[in-house]
């Protein structure tokens, strides 16, 4: 049952962090290379090459942080996906746009969540921070592209 999906997910938002402590910049198109999204400061191959979070968790994070909203750029993830449970993609391959990624594990919050969301921000994101992924096959990603689990 864990390998069955009701429908593919969709890319709802994309962002890159051009430098350490710089604001996250929303983009409409991103190239995913072997080291992650082009232009992202963390461009490095490995398990954290791309970070993803579920759109459905943003209102939960906002509610737990006592805020009206939790904007994606404040959470410092690269990709917001709607319509698919990201936790089911840990240790699984999936197509994201024209790239193929492999879920590597949970993307834990960092201390910056206290700055971004206020006191309790770290705790609000805990368990809702999404996943990290490594790049199996580079490609291009656009807003609205599908996330399709591969078997």
C-alpha positions in Angstrom: 0.0 0.0 0.0 2.9 2.4 0.7 3.8 2.3 -3.0 0.3 3.4 -4.2 -0.4 7.1 -4.8 -3.8 8.7 -5.4 -2.3 11.2 -7.8 1.0 12.9 -8.6 2.1 16.0 -6.7 2.5 19.4 -8.2 5.3 22.0 -7.7 3.6 25.0 -6.0 6.7 27.2 -5.3 10.4 27.2 -6.0 13.2 29.1 -4.3 16.9 29.5 -4.1 19.2 31.0 -1.4 21.9 32.9 -3.3 24.1 33.4 -0.3 24.4 32.6 3.4 21.8 34.6 5.4 20.4 36.1 2.2 16.7 36.1 1.6 15.3 33.2 -0.4 14.4 34.2 -3.9 11.3 32.7 -5.5 11.9 31.5 -9.1 9.6 30.2 -11.8 12.1 27.8 -13.4 15.2 26.1 -11.9 17.8 23.9 -13.3 18.6 20.9 -11.0 22.2 19.8 -11.5 24.1 17.0 -9.7 24.6 19.4 -6.7 21.0 20.8 -6.5 19.3 23.9 -7.8 21.5 26.2 -9.8 22.0 29.4 -7.9 21.4 28.0 -4.5 24.1 28.7 -2.0 24.1 25.1 -0.7 24.8 23.7 -4.2 26.7 20.5 -3.2 26.1 16.9 -4.1 24.7 14.6 -1.5 21.7 13.9 0.6 20.7 17.5 1.1 21.0 18.7 -2.5 17.3 19.6 -2.8 14.9 20.4 0.1 11.2 19.9 -0.3 8.2 20.7 1.9 4.5 20.0 1.6 2.1 22.9 0.8 -0.4 21.2 3.1 1.9 21.7 6.1 2.3 25.4 5.7 -1.0 26.3 7.4 -0.2 23.8 10.2 3.2 25.4 10.8 1.6 28.9 10.8 -1.1 27.7 13.3 1.6 26.1 15.6 3.7 29.2 15.4 0.7 31.5 16.2 1.0 33.3 12.9 -1.5 34.0 10.1 0.8 32.4 7.5 4.1 30.6 7.1 5.5 31.8 3.8 7.7 29.3 1.9 10.7 31.7 1.7 10.7 31.9 5.6 11.1 28.1 5.8 14.2 28.1 3.6 13.2 25.0 1.5 13.8 24.8 -2.3 10.5 23.3 -3.4 7.0 23.4 -2.1 4.9 20.4 -3.4 1.1 20.0 -3.1 -0.9 16.8 -3.4 1.5 14.1 -2.3 2.8 12.9 1.1 6.5 13.7 1.0 7.3 11.4 3.9 6.3 8.4 1.7 9.2 9.3 -0.6 12.0 8.8 1.9 14.4 6.2 0.4 12.4 6.3 -2.9 13.1 7.7 -6.3 10.7 10.2 -7.8 10.6 12.4 -10.9 10.4 16.1 -10.3 10.0 18.0 -13.5 12.5 16.4 -15.8 14.9 15.5 -13.0 15.0 12.3 -10.9 15.6 12.6 -7.2 15.9 10.2 -4.3 14.4 11.0 -0.9 17.2 10.9 1.6 15.4 11.7 4.9 13.7 14.3 7.0 14.6 17.9 6.6 14.9 19.0 10.2 14.3 22.7 11.2 17.2 24.9 12.0 17.6 27.7 14.6 16.7 30.2 11.9 13.1 29.2 12.3 13.0 31.2 15.6 14.1 34.3 13.6 11.7 33.7 10.8 8.6 32.6 12.7 9.2 34.0 16.2 9.5 32.2 19.5 8.4 28.6 19.1 9.2 28.7 15.3 11.6 25.8 15.6 9.0 23.6 17.5 6.3 24.6 14.9 8.3 23.2 12.0 9.5 20.1 13.8 7.8 17.1 12.1 6.6 19.3 9.3 9.9 20.3 7.7 9.6 18.0 4.7 12.4 15.9 3.2 15.9 16.3 1.7 16.8 14.6 -1.6 19.8 13.7 -3.6 19.9 14.1 -7.4 20.0 10.9 -9.4 19.5 12.5 -12.8 19.6 16.3 -13.5 16.8 18.2 -15.2 14.7 21.3 -15.3 11.9 22.2 -12.8 9.1 24.6 -13.4 6.1 25.8 -11.3 3.2 23.4 -11.9 5.5 20.5 -12.9 4.5 17.0 -11.6 6.2 15.1 -8.8 5.7 11.4 -9.7 6.9 8.6 -7.5 8.9 5.9 -9.4 8.6 2.2 -8.6 
